Amino acid sequence: MKLTEKKRQNIIDAAIEEFRENGFLAAKTTSIAKRAAVSSRTLYNHFETKEALFDAITEIMIARNEAMDPVVYDPARPLEDQLTEALERYVTVITDPEAIGLNRMVISEFLRDLDRSRAFFAEAASHDYPMTQLIAHAMEAGVLRRADPAFATGQLLALVKNFFFWPEFLLGEKQDTTGVMQDCVAMFLSHYKTDG
């Protein structure tokens, strides 16, 4: 990693800490620069504003979800197994402690700034995530009935996040989720699976 890249990463890491501790509004770029061990000038060379720094952090969140190892649709394997495997990978990504921290920091700002929230969700919607790809390919193969793959994925992920993400995000604790993933997949398939 080049020195400029390392400084940029240090600034982002410092901003995440500052935003977490003080909130976006109260966060100060001078404090971020100090945490990152760079001058304010160096910080502004990388990020013109505090808002630009926040936007870079939200881009990292989107990139994390997009970089999840995909489960490629395999017609020779039961779809239930493929969906469960993909969901387990997804849950691992979204419940990583750093990801939980990023989400807490970002969501608190979204509650305050509706325009920023809309921009983030519009950007997120433009990405083709691995889970959506698996569902789209299963639809193309005729195993799932035709529908909007992004909408169907949203329904499935909402079920899963209710048990695997939100308790950890809001309460800081994992719940007993024995058999829950299989139930979520079964509910999804009862609505979308074709007879063929």
N, CA and C atoms as an extended XYZ file, in Angstrom:
588
Properties=species:S:1:pos:R:3:atomname:S:1:resname:S:1:resid:I:1 pbc="F F F"
N         0.848       -1.192        0.000 N   MET     1
C         0.000        0.000        0.000 CA  MET     1
C         0.887        1.246        0.000 C   MET     1
N         0.623        2.151       -0.932 N   LYS     2
C         1.389        3.393       -1.008 CA  LYS     2
C         1.088        4.258        0.211 C   LYS     2
N         2.003        5.174        0.504 N   LEU     3
C         1.850        6.047        1.666 CA  LEU     3
C         0.558        6.869        1.583 C   LEU     3
N         0.237        7.386        0.384 N   THR     4
C        -0.987        8.190        0.250 CA  THR     4
C        -2.231        7.335        0.502 C   THR     4
N        -2.203        6.085        0.038 N   GLU     5
C        -3.329        5.178        0.273 CA  GLU     5
C        -3.459        4.859        1.759 C   GLU     5
N        -2.309        4.677        2.411 N   LYS     6
C        -2.319        4.385        3.850 CA  LYS     6
C        -2.873        5.574        4.635 C   LYS     6
N        -2.472        6.773        4.251 N   LYS     7
C        -2.986        7.973        4.924 CA  LYS     7
C        -4.494        8.092        4.719 C   LYS     7
N        -4.937        7.830        3.505 N   ARG     8
C        -6.377        7.896        3.210 CA  ARG     8
C        -7.132        6.903        4.079 C   ARG     8
N        -6.617        5.681        4.184 N   GLN     9
C        -7.267        4.659        5.007 CA  GLN     9
C        -7.259        5.053        6.484 C   GLN     9
N        -6.148        5.627        6.936 N   ASN    10
C        -6.066        6.091        8.329 CA  ASN    10
C        -7.107        7.182        8.606 C   ASN    10
N        -7.310        8.053        7.630 N   ILE    11
C        -8.306        9.123        7.776 CA  ILE    11
C        -9.715        8.520        7.875 C   ILE    11
N       -10.006        7.562        7.014 N   ILE    12
C       -11.319        6.906        7.042 CA  ILE    12
C       -11.534        6.204        8.383 C   ILE    12
N       -10.539        5.447        8.836 N   ASP    13
C       -10.646        4.740       10.124 CA  ASP    13
C       -10.863        5.727       11.268 C   ASP    13
N       -10.128        6.836       11.241 N   ALA    14
C       -10.267        7.856       12.282 CA  ALA    14
C       -11.646        8.510       12.223 C   ALA    14
N       -12.147        8.744       11.019 N   ALA    15
C       -13.472        9.350       10.866 CA  ALA    15
C       -14.560        8.430       11.412 C   ALA    15
N       -14.422        7.139       11.153 N   ILE    16
C       -15.399        6.173       11.673 CA  ILE    16
C       -15.438        6.250       13.197 C   ILE    16
N       -14.269        6.281       13.827 N   GLU    17
C       -14.207        6.393       15.296 CA  GLU    17
C       -14.833        7.707       15.766 C   GLU    17
N       -14.488        8.787       15.118 N   GLU    18
C       -14.993       10.111       15.507 CA  GLU    18
C       -16.514       10.189       15.331 C   GLU    18
N       -17.018        9.691       14.206 N   PHE    19
C       -18.457        9.725       13.963 CA  PHE    19
C       -19.196        8.847       14.966 C   PHE    19
N       -18.622        7.676       15.277 N   ARG    20
C       -19.246        6.774       16.249 CA  ARG    20
C       -19.347        7.425       17.627 C   ARG    20
N       -18.251        8.053       18.046 N   GLU    21
C       -18.191        8.608       19.396 CA  GLU    21
C       -18.995        9.894       19.551 C   GLU    21
N       -18.992       10.746       18.515 N   ASN    22
C       -19.573       12.076       18.664 CA  ASN    22
C       -20.762       12.366       17.761 C   ASN    22
N       -21.059       11.436       16.852 N   GLY    23
C       -22.114       11.706       15.873 CA  GLY    23
C       -21.564       12.578       14.752 C   GLY    23
N       -22.254       12.555       13.623 N   PHE    24
C       -21.765       13.278       12.456 CA  PHE    24
C       -21.707       14.786       12.697 C   PHE    24
N       -22.766       15.343       13.269 N   LEU    25
C       -22.823       16.789       13.443 CA  LEU    25
C       -21.723       17.314       14.361 C   LEU    25
N       -21.476       16.610       15.467 N   ALA    26
C       -20.493       17.091       16.446 CA  ALA    26
C       -19.056       16.713       16.075 C   ALA    26
N       -18.891       15.801       15.127 N   ALA    27
C       -17.539       15.379       14.731 CA  ALA    27
C       -16.782       16.563       14.128 C   ALA    27
N       -15.502       16.637       14.429 N   LYS    28
C       -14.661       17.735       13.929 CA  LYS    28
C       -13.549       17.162       13.061 C   LYS    28
N       -13.320       17.824       11.928 N   THR    29
C       -12.263       17.354       11.037 CA  THR    29
C       -10.891       17.482       11.701 C   THR    29
N       -10.714       18.466       12.575 N   THR    30
C        -9.420       18.593       13.275 CA  THR    30
C        -9.181       17.382       14.173 C   THR    30
N       -10.245       16.890       14.810 N   SER    31
C       -10.116       15.696       15.652 CA  SER    31
C        -9.830       14.459       14.801 C   SER    31
N       -10.478       14.402       13.638 N   ILE    32
C       -10.245       13.267       12.729 CA  ILE    32
C        -8.794       13.270       12.270 C   ILE    32
N        -8.286       14.441       11.883 N   ALA    33
C        -6.888       14.551       11.440 CA  ALA    33
C        -5.939       14.126       12.563 C   ALA    33
N        -6.223       14.562       13.773 N   LYS    34
C        -5.374       14.211       14.919 CA  LYS    34
C        -5.377       12.705       15.162 C   LYS    34
N        -6.569       12.096       15.123 N   ARG    35
C        -6.671       10.632       15.299 CA  ARG    35
C        -5.892        9.888       14.214 C   ARG    35
N        -5.924       10.440       12.996 N   ALA    36
C        -5.265        9.790       11.852 CA  ALA    36
C        -3.774       10.106       11.780 C   ALA    36
N        -3.323       10.999       12.662 N   ALA    37
C        -1.917       11.431       12.684 CA  ALA    37
C        -1.503       12.062       11.353 C   ALA    37
N        -2.414       12.916       10.831 N   VAL    38
C        -2.121       13.671        9.612 CA  VAL    38
C        -2.496       15.131        9.862 C   VAL    38
N        -2.017       16.002        8.995 N   SER    39
C        -2.381       17.410        9.116 CA  SER    39
C        -3.792       17.608        8.551 C   SER    39
N        -4.424       18.704        8.948 N   SER    40
C        -5.749       19.031        8.401 CA  SER    40
C        -5.655       19.210        6.888 C   SER    40
N        -4.547       19.760        6.442 N   ARG    41
C        -4.346       19.959        4.998 CA  ARG    41
C        -4.348       18.615        4.265 C   ARG    41
N        -3.660       17.619        4.852 N   THR    42
C        -3.636       16.287        4.234 CA  THR    42
C        -5.045       15.705        4.185 C   THR    42
N        -5.794       15.873        5.278 N   LEU    43
C        -7.172       15.373        5.308 CA  LEU    43
C        -7.977       16.000        4.172 C   LEU    43
N        -7.864       17.325        4.014 N   TYR    44
C        -8.648       18.011        2.983 CA  TYR    44
C        -8.150       17.711        1.568 C   TYR    44
N        -6.894       17.294        1.439 N   ASN    45
C        -6.409       16.851        0.123 CA  ASN    45
C        -7.119       15.569       -0.313 C   ASN    45
N        -7.478       14.733        0.658 N   HIS    46
C        -8.164       13.474        0.359 CA  HIS    46
C        -9.685       13.645        0.327 C   HIS    46
N       -10.214       14.469        1.233 N   PHE    47
C       -11.656       14.662        1.357 CA  PHE    47
C       -11.932       16.151        1.554 C   PHE    47
N       -12.620       16.754        0.592 N   GLU    48
C       -12.837       18.203        0.624 CA  GLU    48
C       -13.698       18.658        1.796 C   GLU    48
N       -14.618       17.780        2.216 N   THR    49
C       -15.536       18.140        3.297 CA  THR    49
C       -15.769       16.940        4.209 C   THR    49
N       -16.354       17.214        5.349 N   LYS    50
C       -16.753       16.147        6.269 CA  LYS    50
C       -17.808       15.264        5.601 C   LYS    50
N       -18.668       15.874        4.797 N   GLU    51
C       -19.702       15.136        4.077 CA  GLU    51
C       -19.088       14.156        3.081 C   GLU    51
N       -18.024       14.593        2.391 N   ALA    52
C       -17.343       13.708        1.434 CA  ALA    52
C       -16.731       12.509        2.150 C   ALA    52
N       -16.244       12.747        3.341 N   LEU    53
C       -15.667       11.664        4.148 CA  LEU    53
C       -16.760       10.675        4.551 C   LEU    53
N       -17.894       11.198        4.956 N   PHE    54
C       -19.029       10.338        5.319 CA  PHE    54
C       -19.476        9.523        4.105 C   PHE    54
N       -19.553       10.169        2.947 N   ASP    55
C       -19.964        9.470        1.731 CA  ASP    55
C       -18.994        8.348        1.371 C   ASP    55
N       -17.705        8.557        1.605 N   ALA    56
C       -16.705        7.509        1.344 CA  ALA    56
C       -16.956        6.302        2.238 C   ALA    56
N       -17.372        6.561        3.468 N   ILE    57
C       -17.660        5.464        4.397 CA  ILE    57
C       -18.890        4.685        3.943 C   ILE    57
N       -19.920        5.383        3.461 N   THR    58
C       -21.109        4.667        2.981 CA  THR    58
C       -20.780        3.840        1.733 C   THR    58
N       -19.857        4.333        0.912 N   GLU    59
C       -19.432        3.561       -0.265 CA  GLU    59
C       -18.739        2.263        0.153 C   GLU    59
N       -17.989        2.319        1.248 N   ILE    60
C       -17.334        1.119        1.779 CA  ILE    60
C       -18.384        0.092        2.181 C   ILE    60
N       -19.468        0.553        2.806 N   MET    61
C       -20.535       -0.360        3.214 CA  MET    61
C       -21.153       -1.056        2.007 C   MET    61
N       -21.423       -0.299        0.964 N   ILE    62
C       -22.005       -0.883       -0.249 CA  ILE    62
C       -21.033       -1.883       -0.862 C   ILE    62
N       -19.760       -1.516       -0.914 N   ALA    63
C       -18.746       -2.397       -1.505 CA  ALA    63
C       -18.618       -3.702       -0.736 C   ALA    63
N       -18.745       -3.648        0.593 N   ARG    64
C       -18.662       -4.867        1.409 CA  ARG    64
C       -19.754       -5.855        1.033 C   ARG    64
N       -20.979       -5.361        0.900 N   ASN    65
C       -22.092       -6.248        0.548 CA  ASN    65
C       -21.944       -6.795       -0.862 C   ASN    65
N       -21.400       -5.977       -1.750 N   GLU    66
C       -21.231       -6.395       -3.140 CA  GLU    66
C       -20.111       -7.427       -3.277 C   GLU    66
N       -19.122       -7.367       -2.373 N   ALA    67
C       -17.956       -8.247       -2.470 CA  ALA    67
C       -18.172       -9.610       -1.817 C   ALA    67
N       -19.350       -9.842       -1.251 N   MET    68
C       -19.641      -11.128       -0.633 CA  MET    68
C       -19.419      -12.254       -1.637 C   MET    68
N       -18.789      -13.339       -1.188 N   ASP    69
C       -18.569      -14.469       -2.091 CA  ASP    69
C       -19.912      -14.987       -2.597 C   ASP    69
N       -20.107      -15.003       -3.912 N   PRO    70
C       -21.406      -15.435       -4.433 CA  PRO    70
C       -21.583      -16.949       -4.371 C   PRO    70
N       -22.833      -17.366       -4.329 N   VAL    71
C       -23.180      -18.771       -4.533 CA  VAL    71
C       -23.766      -18.810       -5.934 C   VAL    71
N       -23.068      -19.464       -6.842 N   VAL    72
C       -23.509      -19.513       -8.240 CA  VAL    72
C       -24.601      -20.568       -8.359 C   VAL    72
N       -25.708      -20.200       -9.004 N   TYR    73
C       -26.831      -21.127       -9.128 CA  TYR    73
C       -26.388      -22.405       -9.835 C   TYR    73
N       -26.712      -23.522       -9.211 N   ASP    74
C       -26.355      -24.842       -9.729 CA  ASP    74
C       -27.633      -25.677       -9.815 C   ASP    74
N       -28.123      -25.962      -11.039 N   PRO    75
C       -29.374      -26.720      -11.177 CA  PRO    75
C       -29.289      -28.140      -10.615 C   PRO    75
N       -28.078      -28.626      -10.379 N   ALA    76
C       -27.918      -29.992       -9.850 CA  ALA    76
C       -28.046      -30.047       -8.329 C   ALA    76
N       -28.057      -28.891       -7.675 N   ARG    77
C       -28.156      -28.848       -6.207 CA  ARG    77
C       -29.525      -28.333       -5.780 C   ARG    77
N       -30.032      -28.806       -4.641 N   PRO    78
C       -31.317      -28.264       -4.153 CA  PRO    78
C       -31.207      -26.755       -3.927 C   PRO    78
N       -32.210      -26.028       -4.392 N   LEU    79
C       -32.198      -24.572       -4.256 CA  LEU    79
C       -32.183      -24.170       -2.778 C   LEU    79
N       -32.868      -24.932       -1.927 N   GLU    80
C       -32.884      -24.638       -0.491 CA  GLU    80
C       -31.463      -24.548        0.059 C   GLU    80
N       -30.625      -25.509       -0.345 N   ASP    81
C       -29.237      -25.542        0.139 CA  ASP    81
C       -28.452      -24.326       -0.366 C   ASP    81
N       -28.679      -23.965       -1.613 N   GLN    82
C       -27.957      -22.830       -2.193 CA  GLN    82
C       -28.365      -21.514       -1.529 C   GLN    82
N       -29.664      -21.343       -1.298 N   LEU    83
C       -30.133      -20.129       -0.636 CA  LEU    83
C       -29.605      -20.050        0.796 C   LEU    83
N       -29.631      -21.173        1.496 N   THR    84
C       -29.140      -21.205        2.883 CA  THR    84
C       -27.659      -20.857        2.928 C   THR    84
N       -26.888      -21.432        2.009 N   GLU    85
C       -25.451      -21.147        1.964 CA  GLU    85
C       -25.194      -19.664        1.688 C   GLU    85
N       -25.917      -19.102        0.724 N   ALA    86
C       -25.741      -17.684        0.384 CA  ALA    86
C       -26.148      -16.794        1.553 C   ALA    86
N       -27.228      -17.136        2.218 N   LEU    87
C       -27.687      -16.340        3.361 CA  LEU    87
C       -26.704      -16.410        4.526 C   LEU    87
N       -26.128      -17.569        4.744 N   GLU    88
C       -25.131      -17.692        5.818 CA  GLU    88
C       -23.924      -16.809        5.531 C   GLU    88
N       -23.518      -16.732        4.274 N   ARG    89
C       -22.414      -15.830        3.900 CA  ARG    89
C       -22.820      -14.377        4.124 C   ARG    89
N       -24.045      -14.053        3.747 N   TYR    90
C       -24.561      -12.691        3.915 CA  TYR    90
C       -24.583      -12.300        5.385 C   TYR    90
N       -25.081      -13.178        6.230 N   VAL    91
C       -25.160      -12.894        7.670 CA  VAL    91
C       -23.760      -12.704        8.257 C   VAL    91
N       -22.801      -13.492        7.802 N   THR    92
C       -21.424      -13.339        8.271 CA  THR    92
C       -20.902      -11.937        7.946 C   THR    92
N       -21.215      -11.437        6.755 N   VAL    93
C       -20.758      -10.102        6.335 CA  VAL    93
C       -21.433       -9.004        7.153 C   VAL    93
N       -22.752       -9.086        7.315 N   ILE    94
C       -23.465       -7.970        7.959 CA  ILE    94
C       -23.357       -7.976        9.484 C   ILE    94
N       -22.948       -9.113       10.074 N   THR    95
C       -22.819       -9.148       11.536 CA  THR    95
C       -21.362       -9.093       11.999 C   THR    95
N       -20.456       -8.878       11.062 N   ASP    96
C       -19.066       -8.644       11.432 CA  ASP    96
C       -19.050       -7.412       12.349 C   ASP    96
N       -18.302       -7.448       13.467 N   PRO    97
C       -18.325       -6.320       14.407 CA  PRO    97
C       -18.052       -4.957       13.765 C   PRO    97
N       -17.127       -4.919       12.808 N   GLU    98
C       -16.846       -3.641       12.141 CA  GLU    98
C       -18.035       -3.188       11.308 C   GLU    98
N       -18.699       -4.150       10.655 N   ALA    99
C       -19.882       -3.814        9.852 CA  ALA    99
C       -21.016       -3.314       10.741 C   ALA    99
N       -21.203       -3.935       11.895 N   ILE   100
C       -22.235       -3.485       12.838 CA  ILE   100
C       -21.933       -2.056       13.274 C   ILE   100
N       -20.676       -1.771       13.593 N   GLY   101
C       -20.281       -0.426       14.002 CA  GLY   101
C       -20.521        0.602       12.909 C   GLY   101
N       -20.162        0.248       11.677 N   LEU   102
C       -20.396        1.150       10.546 CA  LEU   102
C       -21.889        1.419       10.370 C   LEU   102
N       -22.677        0.365       10.459 N   ASN   103
C       -24.127        0.525       10.294 CA  ASN   103
C       -24.719        1.420       11.372 C   ASN   103
N       -24.283        1.243       12.610 N   ARG   104
C       -24.794        2.091       13.690 CA  ARG   104
C       -24.483        3.562       13.413 C   ARG   104
N       -23.265        3.807       13.003 N   MET   105
C       -22.835        5.173       12.752 CA  MET   105
C       -23.598        5.785       11.568 C   MET   105
N       -23.718        5.028       10.496 N   VAL   106
C       -24.346        5.546        9.281 CA  VAL   106
C       -25.858        5.702        9.455 C   VAL   106
N       -26.493        4.717       10.052 N   ILE   107
C       -27.953        4.775       10.203 CA  ILE   107
C       -28.363        5.941       11.098 C   ILE   107
N       -27.577        6.226       12.125 N   SER   108
C       -27.923        7.361       12.992 CA  SER   108
C       -27.923        8.674       12.194 C   SER   108
N       -27.019        8.787       11.231 N   GLU   109
C       -26.988        9.984       10.387 CA  GLU   109
C       -28.152        9.979        9.397 C   GLU   109
N       -28.518        8.807        8.894 N   PHE   110
C       -29.643        8.719        7.963 CA  PHE   110
C       -30.953        9.152        8.634 C   PHE   110
N       -31.092        8.853        9.914 N   LEU   111
C       -32.292        9.262       10.644 CA  LEU   111
C       -32.390       10.781       10.724 C   LEU   111
N       -31.246       11.437       10.743 N   ARG   112
C       -31.199       12.889       10.861 CA  ARG   112
C       -31.321       13.577        9.510 C   ARG   112
N       -30.754       12.965        8.473 N   ASP   113
C       -30.656       13.608        7.162 CA  ASP   113
C       -31.337       12.740        6.101 C   ASP   113
N       -32.594       13.048        5.816 N   LEU   114
C       -33.387       12.250        4.890 CA  LEU   114
C       -32.813       12.267        3.472 C   LEU   114
N       -32.273       13.401        3.036 N   ASP   115
C       -31.694       13.471        1.688 CA  ASP   115
C       -30.498       12.541        1.563 C   ASP   115
N       -29.658       12.524        2.573 N   ARG   116
C       -28.494       11.635        2.568 CA  ARG   116
C       -28.955       10.167        2.561 C   ARG   116
N       -29.990        9.877        3.318 N   SER   117
C       -30.542        8.528        3.367 CA  SER   117
C       -31.075        8.105        1.997 C   SER   117
N       -31.819        8.994        1.350 N   ARG   118
C       -32.363        8.685        0.023 CA  ARG   118
C       -31.243        8.431       -0.984 C   ARG   118
N       -30.207        9.251       -0.928 N   ALA   119
C       -29.083        9.099       -1.865 CA  ALA   119
C       -28.395        7.755       -1.660 C   ALA   119
N       -28.216        7.364       -0.402 N   PHE   120
C       -27.560        6.086       -0.103 CA  PHE   120
C       -28.390        4.927       -0.642 C   PHE   120
N       -29.684        4.922       -0.358 N   PHE   121
C       -30.515        3.790       -0.772 CA  PHE   121
C       -30.696        3.745       -2.284 C   PHE   121
N       -30.680        4.899       -2.940 N   ALA   122
C       -30.720        4.920       -4.412 CA  ALA   122
C       -29.442        4.307       -4.978 C   ALA   122
N       -28.305        4.647       -4.374 N   GLU   123
C       -27.026        4.077       -4.820 CA  GLU   123
C       -26.992        2.578       -4.560 C   GLU   123
N       -27.427        2.163       -3.379 N   ALA   124
C       -27.423        0.732       -3.030 CA  ALA   124
C       -28.318       -0.056       -3.984 C   ALA   124
N       -29.455        0.524       -4.374 N   ALA   125
C       -30.399       -0.161       -5.261 CA  ALA   125
C       -29.834       -0.358       -6.660 C   ALA   125
N       -28.841        0.443       -7.036 N   SER   126
C       -28.268        0.337       -8.383 CA  SER   126
C       -27.244       -0.787       -8.506 C   SER   126
N       -26.904       -1.427       -7.390 N   HIS   127
C       -25.909       -2.504       -7.407 CA  HIS   127
C       -26.580       -3.869       -7.510 C   HIS   127
N       -25.907       -4.777       -8.188 N   ASP   128
C       -26.408       -6.137       -8.368 CA  ASP   128
C       -25.673       -7.039       -7.381 C   ASP   128
N       -26.264       -7.246       -6.228 N   TYR   129
C       -25.606       -7.996       -5.164 CA  TYR   129
C       -25.650       -9.504       -5.433 C   TYR   129
N       -24.687      -10.260       -4.868 N   PRO   130
C       -24.629      -11.708       -5.110 CA  PRO   130
C       -25.922      -12.451       -4.791 C   PRO   130
N       -26.609      -12.080       -3.712 N   MET   131
C       -27.862      -12.755       -3.354 CA  MET   131
C       -28.916      -12.549       -4.434 C   MET   131
N       -28.976      -11.329       -4.957 N   THR   132
C       -29.936      -11.024       -6.022 CA  THR   132
C       -29.608      -11.821       -7.279 C   THR   132
N       -28.325      -11.979       -7.567 N   GLN   133
C       -27.906      -12.740       -8.748 CA  GLN   133
C       -28.363      -14.192       -8.647 C   GLN   133
N       -28.200      -14.795       -7.469 N   LEU   134
C       -28.608      -16.192       -7.273 CA  LEU   134
C       -30.113      -16.338       -7.513 C   LEU   134
N       -30.894      -15.444       -6.949 N   ILE   135
C       -32.352      -15.514       -7.102 CA  ILE   135
C       -32.747      -15.258       -8.557 C   ILE   135
N       -32.088      -14.303       -9.212 N   ALA   136
C       -32.389      -14.012      -10.624 CA  ALA   136
C       -32.103      -15.231      -11.498 C   ALA   136
N       -30.984      -15.906      -11.238 N   HIS   137
C       -30.630      -17.079      -12.051 CA  HIS   137
C       -31.599      -18.233      -11.807 C   HIS   137
N       -32.057      -18.389      -10.569 N   ALA   138
C       -33.048      -19.428      -10.274 CA  ALA   138
C       -34.373      -19.115      -10.969 C   ALA   138
N       -34.717      -17.846      -11.075 N   MET   139
C       -35.933      -17.440      -11.806 CA  MET   139
C       -35.785      -17.731      -13.295 C   MET   139
N       -34.596      -17.408      -13.827 N   GLU   140
C       -34.346      -17.666      -15.253 CA  GLU   140
C       -34.410      -19.158      -15.561 C   GLU   140
N       -34.003      -19.977      -14.597 N   ALA   141
C       -34.022      -21.433      -14.787 CA  ALA   141
C       -35.422      -22.012      -14.588 C   ALA   141
N       -36.366      -21.192      -14.138 N   GLY   142
C       -37.737      -21.658      -13.951 CA  GLY   142
C       -37.990      -22.342      -12.614 C   GLY   142
N       -37.016      -22.325      -11.717 N   VAL   143
C       -37.180      -22.964      -10.407 CA  VAL   143
C       -37.965      -22.054       -9.472 C   VAL   143
N       -37.791      -20.743       -9.646 N   LEU   144
C       -38.585      -19.752       -8.922 CA  LEU   144
C       -39.463      -19.037       -9.934 C   LEU   144
N       -40.656      -18.656       -9.514 N   ARG   145
C       -41.541      -17.949      -10.441 CA  ARG   145
C       -40.955      -16.576      -10.773 C   ARG   145
N       -41.282      -16.103      -11.959 N   ARG   146
C       -40.755      -14.814      -12.422 CA  ARG   146
C       -41.304      -13.674      -11.569 C   ARG   146
N       -40.405      -12.816      -11.160 N   ALA   147
C       -40.750      -11.621      -10.384 CA  ALA   147
C       -39.534      -10.705      -10.460 C   ALA   147
N       -39.609       -9.560       -9.817 N   ASP   148
C       -38.461       -8.664       -9.743 CA  ASP   148
C       -37.461       -9.290       -8.763 C   ASP   148
N       -36.284       -9.714       -9.234 N   PRO   149
C       -35.329      -10.387       -8.340 CA  PRO   149
C       -34.898       -9.532       -7.147 C   PRO   149
N       -34.759       -8.217       -7.371 N   ALA   150
C       -34.344       -7.335       -6.272 CA  ALA   150
C       -35.434       -7.257       -5.203 C   ALA   150
N       -36.698       -7.220       -5.634 N   PHE   151
C       -37.810       -7.175       -4.693 CA  PHE   151
C       -37.880       -8.488       -3.895 C   PHE   151
N       -37.770       -9.610       -4.598 N   ALA   152
C       -37.816      -10.919       -3.936 CA  ALA   152
C       -36.662      -11.066       -2.944 C   ALA   152
N       -35.488      -10.598       -3.350 N   THR   153
C       -34.328      -10.655       -2.449 CA  THR   153
C       -34.579       -9.815       -1.211 C   THR   153
N       -35.155       -8.630       -1.405 N   GLY   154
C       -35.472       -7.764       -0.274 CA  GLY   154
C       -36.401       -8.436        0.715 C   GLY   154
N       -37.380       -9.171        0.206 N   GLN   155
C       -38.301       -9.890        1.088 CA  GLN   155
C       -37.558      -10.944        1.913 C   GLN   155
N       -36.704      -11.704        1.253 N   LEU   156
C       -35.964      -12.765        1.950 CA  LEU   156
C       -34.992      -12.176        2.968 C   LEU   156
N       -34.274      -11.144        2.576 N   LEU   157
C       -33.297      -10.551        3.496 CA  LEU   157
C       -33.972       -9.882        4.689 C   LEU   157
N       -35.165       -9.335        4.491 N   ALA   158
C       -35.893       -8.732        5.617 CA  ALA   158
C       -36.227       -9.800        6.656 C   ALA   158
N       -36.632      -10.965        6.201 N   LEU   159
C       -36.902      -12.076        7.118 CA  LEU   159
C       -35.643      -12.436        7.915 C   LEU   159
N       -34.556      -12.599        7.199 N   VAL   160
C       -33.298      -13.040        7.816 CA  VAL   160
C       -32.748      -11.977        8.767 C   VAL   160
N       -32.757      -10.722        8.339 N   LYS   161
C       -32.195       -9.653        9.176 CA  LYS   161
C       -32.960       -9.491       10.492 C   LYS   161
N       -34.258       -9.782       10.462 N   ASN   162
C       -35.056       -9.663       11.669 CA  ASN   162
C       -34.511      -10.543       12.801 C   ASN   162
N       -33.937      -11.667       12.447 N   PHE   163
C       -33.437      -12.607       13.464 CA  PHE   163
C       -31.926      -12.559       13.659 C   PHE   163
N       -31.200      -12.251       12.586 N   PHE   164
C       -29.739      -12.354       12.648 CA  PHE   164
C       -29.031      -11.002       12.792 C   PHE   164
N       -29.624       -9.937       12.254 N   PHE   165
C       -28.956       -8.633       12.273 CA  PHE   165
C       -29.497       -7.694       13.351 C   PHE   165
N       -30.806       -7.452       13.357 N   TRP   166
C       -31.364       -6.424       14.224 CA  TRP   166
C       -31.135       -6.668       15.714 C   TRP   166
N       -31.265       -7.888       16.226 N   PRO   167
C       -30.966       -8.075       17.659 CA  PRO   167
C       -29.526       -7.706       18.010 C   PRO   167
N       -28.608       -8.046       17.113 N   GLU   168
C       -27.200       -7.713       17.363 CA  GLU   168
C       -26.964       -6.208       17.211 C   GLU   168
N       -27.594       -5.618       16.217 N   PHE   169
C       -27.438       -4.189       15.959 CA  PHE   169
C       -28.022       -3.353       17.099 C   PHE   169
N       -29.233       -3.696       17.541 N   LEU   170
C       -29.941       -2.887       18.529 CA  LEU   170
C       -29.615       -3.243       19.978 C   LEU   170
N       -29.367       -4.544       20.226 N   LEU   171
C       -29.179       -5.003       21.603 CA  LEU   171
C       -27.757       -5.446       21.913 C   LEU   171
N       -26.959       -5.620       20.856 N   GLY   172
C       -25.586       -6.076       21.058 CA  GLY   172
C       -25.487       -7.533       21.464 C   GLY   172
N       -26.503       -8.325       21.101 N   GLU   173
C       -26.468       -9.737       21.473 CA  GLU   173
C       -27.046      -10.610       20.376 C   GLU   173
N       -26.513      -11.824       20.297 N   LYS   174
C       -27.028      -12.799       19.333 CA  LYS   174
C       -28.191      -13.543       19.970 C   LYS   174
N       -29.170      -13.922       19.157 N   GLN   175
C       -30.280      -14.725       19.641 CA  GLN   175
C       -30.034      -16.186       19.283 C   GLN   175
N       -30.790      -17.076       19.904 N   ASP   176
C       -30.744      -18.482       19.504 CA  ASP   176
C       -31.475      -18.577       18.164 C   ASP   176
N       -30.740      -18.880       17.122 N   THR   177
C       -31.320      -18.905       15.778 CA  THR   177
C       -31.344      -20.322       15.202 C   THR   177
N       -31.353      -21.306       16.065 N   THR   178
C       -31.397      -22.696       15.614 CA  THR   178
C       -32.623      -22.921       14.735 C   THR   178
N       -32.399      -23.354       13.513 N   GLY   179
C       -33.482      -23.657       12.587 CA  GLY   179
C       -34.129      -22.450       11.935 C   GLY   179
N       -33.740      -21.244       12.339 N   VAL   180
C       -34.394      -20.033       11.813 CA  VAL   180
C       -34.091      -19.824       10.336 C   VAL   180
N       -32.843      -20.030        9.948 N   MET   181
C       -32.475      -19.812        8.541 CA  MET   181
C       -33.300      -20.723        7.635 C   MET   181
N       -33.432      -21.976        8.029 N   GLN   182
C       -34.203      -22.932        7.223 CA  GLN   182
C       -35.675      -22.503        7.138 C   GLN   182
N       -36.216      -21.971        8.255 N   ASP   183
C       -37.603      -21.501        8.240 CA  ASP   183
C       -37.766      -20.313        7.288 C   ASP   183
N       -36.805      -19.390        7.313 N   CYS   184
C       -36.866      -18.221        6.415 CA  CYS   184
C       -36.846      -18.661        4.955 C   CYS   184
N       -35.968      -19.610        4.644 N   VAL   185
C       -35.870      -20.119        3.271 CA  VAL   185
C       -37.167      -20.832        2.886 C   VAL   185
N       -37.713      -21.625        3.801 N   ALA   186
C       -38.960      -22.350        3.520 CA  ALA   186
C       -40.106      -21.377        3.254 C   ALA   186
N       -40.202      -20.310        4.037 N   MET   187
C       -41.254      -19.311        3.823 CA  MET   187
C       -41.101      -18.648        2.458 C   MET   187
N       -39.858      -18.298        2.124 N   PHE   188
C       -39.577      -17.669        0.830 CA  PHE   188
C       -39.973      -18.608       -0.317 C   PHE   188
N       -39.567      -19.861       -0.206 N   LEU   189
C       -39.842      -20.814       -1.276 CA  LEU   189
C       -41.327      -21.156       -1.382 C   LEU   189
N       -42.049      -21.100       -0.264 N   SER   190
C       -43.486      -21.389       -0.333 CA  SER   190
C       -44.209      -20.356       -1.199 C   SER   190
N       -43.618      -19.180       -1.310 N   HIS   191
C       -44.216      -18.113       -2.119 CA  HIS   191
C       -43.672      -18.108       -3.550 C   HIS   191
N       -42.391      -18.424       -3.720 N   TYR   192
C       -41.748      -18.241       -5.017 CA  TYR   192
C       -41.447      -19.527       -5.803 C   TYR   192
N       -41.345      -20.667       -5.127 N   LYS   193
C       -40.917      -21.874       -5.832 CA  LYS   193
C       -42.009      -22.348       -6.793 C   LYS   193
N       -41.592      -22.762       -7.980 N   THR   194
C       -42.538      -23.264       -8.976 CA  THR   194
C       -42.763      -24.751       -8.736 C   THR   194
N       -43.771      -25.293       -9.414 N   ASP   195
C       -44.064      -26.731       -9.279 CA  ASP   195
C       -43.116      -27.577      -10.108 C   ASP   195
N       -42.470      -26.919      -11.099 N   GLY   196
C       -41.617      -27.680      -12.023 CA  GLY   196
C       -40.314      -28.105      -11.448 C   GLY   196
